[in-house]
Amino acid sequence: MRVVFIASGAFAIPTLDRLIADGTEIPLVISQPDRKAGRGRKLSPTPVKVAALGHGLNVVEASNINEADWGERVAALRVDVGVVIAFGQLIPQPFRDAIRGGCINLHASLLPKYRGAAPYQWAVLNGERETGVTVFKLVDRMDAGPILTTVSTTLVPSETSADLHDRLSLLGPDAMVSVIGMFADGQVPDGLIQDESQATIASKLSKDDSPIDWSLPADKLACHIHGMWRWPGATCRFQSADGKRDEGVTIARVQPIRGTGHGEPGLIDPDRHVVTGDGLLVIEQIKPQSGALMDWPAFVNGRHVATGDRFISTTPDHA
C-alpha cells in the first residue's frame, strides 16, 4: 500500500511509526510549516516533521493545502489513500479526489460525539466513562464522514487530558492499519453513516476556560482540572492568610473525596485539603506561575501552607 501521510501533532507519531514498521510505502509526508515557539521564539518544526525526517521520509510543509496545485502534486504520487491525523487544516475535496481512495482521518473520540478540535479534552471535562478513537472518511463537513472503525477504552478517573491524549494515540496504529487494509486490491470501503442526532461539538479550548470555580462540587472540579491539563491549564491564585504570599497557580492533578469542609470554598483545611462547594479536594500536583510542576507536599513545604490559606477564583486576566 502507498499512502500520503498528512499530519502535524504528536498524536500521529505512533501511527506513523507503525505504518513504517509494517512496510507501508509513504512517498510523502505533508505537515504544517515550522512555527515560532518558546521564550526565544525560534522556529520549531512540527512533531510529525521531526519524526518523519528521522525515518528518512520526504517531508513538505503546507501553509494552505487548499491551494490549487496541491491536488496535482498528490495525484502524481499515485497513492492508494491519504492518512490525515492532527493536521490542523481542513482537507478540500479537490485534494481528496486526487487520491484513489480519498482521505481517512484518525480522530480522538467515538464519533459522532465530540467532533472538533478538542475531543479528548472534552471527554475528560464532561466526566465521560468511555471514549476511544475513530477512523472515518473525510468529507467537506468537519468530522462528519462515514465511520470505518472505532476502538473504545474506559476513562481512568485520575487521568488528565494529557494522559488520555497519549493513551489514545497508542490505540491509533491498530485502528489505522485495519482500515488501510480495506483499501487493498483497489477497494474503497463505504463506511457507516454517522447518526447526526448523536453528534456533539468539542470546541477549541482557550485561556477563558481556565479559571477554577471553587463553589463547584469536588468531582466536577476534578473533571475541570484534569480536562484542562496540560493546556490551557486550570488556574487560580494561592493566597496565605497572613497576606504575605499571593501567586498564580495552575493545578494539574487532584483527587475528590467525601467530606464536609468548614469555611468558604477554596479554603485550605487542617489536613491541607481544599474546601469545595460539595466535598473536599486533595491536590496532588500543582504548577506555580513562576515555576515547574511539583507535587503538592513540595508546594506545601516551600510556601509553608497552613490552615486558613486559600485558593481564590479569578478571571482569565488575573490568574
C-alpha positions as CSV (number, residue, x, y, z in Angstrom):
1,M,0.0,0.0,0.0
2,R,1.1,3.5,-0.8
3,V,-0.2,6.4,1.4
4,V,0.4,10.1,1.7
5,F,0.7,10.9,5.4
6,I,-0.8,14.3,6.3
7,A,-0.2,15.2,10.0
8,S,1.4,17.7,12.4
9,G,0.7,16.8,16.1
10,A,2.4,14.2,18.3
11,F,-0.8,12.2,18.4
12,A,0.0,11.0,14.9
13,I,3.5,9.7,15.6
14,P,2.7,6.2,16.9
15,T,0.6,5.6,13.8
16,L,3.4,6.8,11.5
17,D,5.9,4.6,13.3
18,R,3.6,1.6,12.9
19,L,3.0,2.2,9.2
20,I,6.7,2.4,8.5
21,A,7.3,-0.8,10.6
22,D,4.7,-2.6,8.6
23,G,6.4,-1.7,5.3
24,T,3.7,0.8,4.1
25,E,5.1,3.0,1.3
26,I,5.0,6.7,2.3
27,P,6.3,8.7,-0.6
28,L,5.4,12.0,1.0
29,V,4.6,13.5,4.4
30,I,2.7,16.8,4.5
31,S,2.9,18.8,7.7
32,Q,2.3,22.4,8.9
33,P,5.1,24.9,8.5
34,D,7.7,25.5,11.2
35,R,6.4,28.0,13.8
36,K,8.0,30.2,16.4
37,A,7.8,28.7,19.9
38,G,9.4,29.0,23.3
39,R,10.9,32.0,25.0
40,G,13.4,32.6,22.3
41,R,10.6,32.5,19.6
42,K,12.8,30.2,17.4
43,L,11.3,28.4,14.5
44,S,10.3,24.8,15.6
45,P,9.2,22.0,13.3
46,T,6.0,20.0,14.0
47,P,6.5,16.8,15.9
48,V,5.5,14.8,12.8
49,K,8.0,16.6,10.7
50,V,10.8,15.7,13.2
51,A,9.7,12.1,13.4
52,A,9.3,11.7,9.6
53,L,12.7,13.2,8.9
54,G,14.1,10.8,11.4
55,H,12.8,8.0,9.4
56,G,14.3,9.5,6.2
57,L,10.9,10.3,4.6
58,N,10.3,13.1,2.2
59,V,8.5,16.0,4.1
60,V,6.9,19.1,2.7
61,E,5.2,22.0,4.5
62,A,1.8,23.2,3.6
63,S,0.8,26.6,4.8
64,N,-2.5,26.3,2.9
65,I,-3.4,22.9,1.5
66,N,-6.4,24.5,-0.3
67,E,-4.1,25.9,-2.9
68,A,-5.0,24.6,-6.3
69,D,-1.7,22.9,-7.2
70,W,-1.8,20.5,-4.2
71,G,-4.3,18.2,-5.9
72,E,-2.0,17.9,-8.9
73,R,1.0,17.2,-6.7
74,V,-0.6,14.5,-4.7
75,A,-2.2,12.9,-7.8
76,A,1.3,12.4,-9.3
77,L,2.2,10.2,-6.3
78,R,-0.4,7.6,-7.3
79,V,-1.1,6.6,-3.7
80,D,-3.9,4.4,-2.5
81,V,-5.2,6.6,0.3
82,G,-4.4,9.8,2.3
83,V,-4.0,9.3,6.0
84,V,-4.8,12.5,8.0
85,I,-4.1,12.8,11.7
86,A,-4.0,16.0,13.8
87,F,-3.1,18.1,10.8
88,G,-4.7,21.4,11.6
89,Q,-6.3,22.3,8.3
90,L,-9.4,21.1,6.5
91,I,-8.6,18.9,3.5
92,P,-10.5,20.2,0.4
93,Q,-12.4,18.0,-2.0
94,P,-10.1,18.5,-4.9
95,F,-7.2,17.2,-2.8
96,R,-9.3,14.2,-1.7
97,D,-10.5,13.5,-5.2
98,A,-6.9,13.4,-6.4
99,I,-6.3,10.2,-4.4
100,R,-7.7,6.8,-5.5
101,G,-9.3,6.0,-2.1
102,G,-9.7,9.6,-0.8
103,C,-8.6,10.6,2.7
104,I,-9.2,8.9,6.0
105,N,-8.8,10.5,9.4
106,L,-7.9,9.3,12.9
107,H,-10.0,11.2,15.4
108,A,-9.6,11.1,19.2
109,S,-13.3,10.3,20.1
110,L,-16.1,7.9,19.5
111,L,-17.8,9.8,16.7
112,P,-20.3,11.3,16.3
113,K,-19.6,12.5,19.8
114,Y,-17.0,15.3,20.2
115,R,-16.5,16.4,16.7
116,G,-14.0,19.3,16.6
117,A,-10.6,20.5,17.9
118,A,-10.6,19.2,21.5
119,P,-12.3,15.8,21.6
120,Y,-10.3,14.0,24.3
121,Q,-10.2,17.2,26.5
122,W,-14.0,17.5,26.5
123,A,-14.4,13.8,27.3
124,V,-12.4,14.4,30.5
125,L,-14.1,17.7,31.2
126,N,-17.5,16.1,30.9
127,G,-16.6,13.1,33.1
128,E,-17.2,10.5,30.4
129,R,-16.7,6.9,31.4
130,E,-15.9,5.7,27.9
131,T,-14.1,7.2,24.9
132,G,-11.8,6.0,22.1
133,V,-10.7,6.6,18.6
134,T,-12.5,6.6,15.3
135,V,-11.1,6.2,11.7
136,F,-13.5,7.7,9.2
137,K,-13.6,9.0,5.6
138,L,-13.1,12.7,5.2
139,V,-15.9,14.8,3.7
140,D,-16.5,18.5,3.5
141,R,-18.2,18.7,6.9
142,M,-16.0,18.6,9.9
143,D,-15.6,15.1,11.4
144,A,-18.9,14.0,9.7
145,G,-17.8,11.3,7.2
146,P,-18.7,7.6,7.2
147,I,-17.1,5.6,10.0
148,L,-14.7,2.8,9.1
149,T,-13.7,1.6,12.6
150,T,-13.8,2.5,16.2
151,V,-11.7,1.4,19.2
152,S,-13.2,2.0,22.7
153,T,-11.5,2.4,26.1
154,T,-12.6,3.2,29.6
155,L,-11.5,6.5,31.1
156,V,-9.5,6.4,34.3
157,P,-10.8,8.9,36.8
158,S,-7.3,10.1,37.8
159,E,-6.0,10.7,34.2
160,T,-5.6,14.2,32.7
161,S,-6.4,15.1,29.2
162,A,-2.6,14.9,28.5
163,D,-2.6,11.3,29.8
164,L,-5.6,10.5,27.7
165,H,-4.0,12.0,24.6
166,D,-1.0,9.8,24.9
167,R,-3.1,6.7,25.6
168,L,-5.5,7.2,22.7
169,S,-2.5,7.8,20.4
170,L,-1.4,4.3,21.1
171,L,-4.9,2.9,20.0
172,G,-4.5,4.6,16.7
173,P,-2.0,2.3,15.0
174,D,-4.0,-0.8,15.1
175,A,-7.2,1.0,14.1
176,M,-5.5,2.7,11.1
177,V,-3.7,-0.5,10.0
178,S,-7.0,-2.4,9.9
179,V,-8.7,0.4,7.9
180,I,-5.8,0.7,5.4
181,G,-6.2,-3.0,4.7
182,M,-9.8,-2.2,3.5
183,F,-8.3,-0.3,0.5
184,A,-6.3,-3.2,-0.8
185,D,-6.8,-4.5,-4.3
186,G,-8.4,-1.3,-5.5
187,Q,-11.3,-1.5,-2.9
188,V,-12.8,1.7,-1.4
189,P,-15.0,0.9,1.6
190,D,-18.3,2.8,2.1
191,G,-18.2,3.0,5.9
192,L,-21.1,3.6,8.3
193,I,-23.0,6.8,8.0
194,Q,-22.9,8.8,11.3
195,D,-26.1,9.3,13.4
196,E,-26.4,13.1,13.3
197,S,-28.8,13.1,16.2
198,Q,-26.0,11.9,18.4
199,A,-23.4,14.5,17.2
200,T,-21.8,16.8,19.7
201,I,-19.1,19.5,19.2
202,A,-15.8,19.7,21.0
203,S,-14.9,23.3,20.6
204,K,-11.3,24.5,20.9
205,L,-10.3,25.5,24.4
206,S,-8.8,28.8,25.4
207,K,-7.5,30.6,28.5
208,D,-11.0,31.9,29.0
209,D,-11.9,28.3,30.1
210,S,-9.1,28.1,32.6
211,P,-10.3,29.7,35.9
212,I,-11.3,27.3,38.7
213,D,-14.7,27.9,40.3
214,W,-14.3,26.6,43.8
215,S,-18.0,26.7,44.5
216,L,-18.5,23.7,42.2
217,P,-18.6,20.1,43.7
218,A,-15.3,18.4,44.2
219,D,-16.0,15.8,41.4
220,K,-16.9,18.5,38.9
221,L,-13.7,20.4,39.9
222,A,-11.6,17.3,39.3
223,C,-13.0,16.9,35.8
224,H,-12.3,20.6,35.1
225,I,-8.8,20.4,36.4
226,H,-7.9,17.2,34.7
227,G,-9.5,18.2,31.4
228,M,-7.5,21.5,31.3
229,W,-4.1,19.9,31.8
230,R,-1.7,20.4,30.1
231,W,-3.2,23.3,28.2
232,P,-4.7,25.8,28.8
233,G,-4.5,24.7,32.4
234,A,-6.9,25.2,35.4
235,T,-5.9,28.4,37.1
236,C,-6.5,30.3,40.3
237,R,-4.5,32.2,42.9
238,F,-2.9,31.0,46.1
239,Q,-3.2,33.5,49.0
240,S,-1.8,33.0,52.5
241,A,-3.9,34.0,55.5
242,D,-1.2,36.4,56.7
243,G,-1.2,38.3,53.4
244,K,2.5,37.6,52.7
245,R,2.0,35.3,49.8
246,D,-0.1,35.8,46.7
247,E,0.7,34.0,43.4
248,G,-1.0,32.5,40.4
249,V,-1.0,28.7,40.1
250,T,-2.2,26.0,37.7
251,I,-3.5,22.9,39.4
252,A,-2.8,19.7,37.3
253,R,-4.0,16.6,39.2
254,V,-6.4,16.2,42.1
255,Q,-8.5,13.6,43.9
256,P,-12.0,14.4,45.1
257,I,-13.0,12.9,48.4
258,R,-16.2,13.0,50.5
259,G,-16.3,15.2,53.5
260,T,-17.7,18.4,54.9
261,G,-15.5,21.3,54.6
262,H,-15.6,24.1,57.2
263,G,-15.4,27.5,55.6
264,E,-15.9,29.0,52.2
265,P,-14.9,27.2,49.0
266,G,-11.2,27.5,48.3
267,L,-10.2,27.4,51.9
268,I,-7.4,25.0,52.9
269,D,-8.3,22.9,56.0
270,P,-6.1,21.4,58.7
271,D,-5.4,18.3,56.5
272,R,-4.3,20.6,53.6
273,H,-7.4,19.6,51.7
274,V,-9.4,22.3,49.8
275,V,-13.0,23.0,50.7
276,T,-15.3,23.0,47.6
277,G,-19.0,23.6,47.1
278,D,-19.6,19.9,47.9
279,G,-16.8,17.7,49.3
280,L,-13.1,18.2,49.6
281,L,-10.3,18.2,47.0
282,V,-6.9,16.6,47.6
283,I,-4.3,18.3,45.4
284,E,-1.6,16.0,44.0
285,Q,0.2,18.2,41.5
286,I,0.4,22.0,41.1
287,K,2.4,24.4,39.0
288,P,3.3,27.8,40.4
289,Q,3.1,30.6,37.8
290,S,6.8,31.2,38.1
291,G,8.0,27.6,38.4
292,A,7.8,24.0,37.3
293,L,5.1,21.3,38.0
294,M,5.6,19.9,41.5
295,D,3.9,17.5,43.9
296,W,1.6,19.1,46.5
297,P,3.8,18.3,49.5
298,A,6.7,20.2,47.9
299,F,4.4,23.2,47.4
300,V,3.1,23.0,51.0
301,N,6.6,22.9,52.4
302,G,8.0,25.6,50.1
303,R,5.2,28.0,50.8
304,H,4.6,27.0,54.4
305,V,1.0,26.3,53.5
306,A,-1.2,26.5,56.7
307,T,-4.8,26.1,57.7
308,G,-6.7,29.2,56.6
309,D,-4.7,29.8,53.5
310,R,-6.9,29.7,50.4
311,F,-7.2,29.4,46.7
312,I,-9.1,32.3,45.0
313,S,-11.1,32.0,41.9
314,T,-10.0,34.5,39.3
315,T,-10.8,35.9,35.9
316,P,-8.6,34.8,33.0
317,D,-6.7,38.1,33.1
318,H,-5.9,37.8,36.8
319,A,-4.9,34.2,37.2
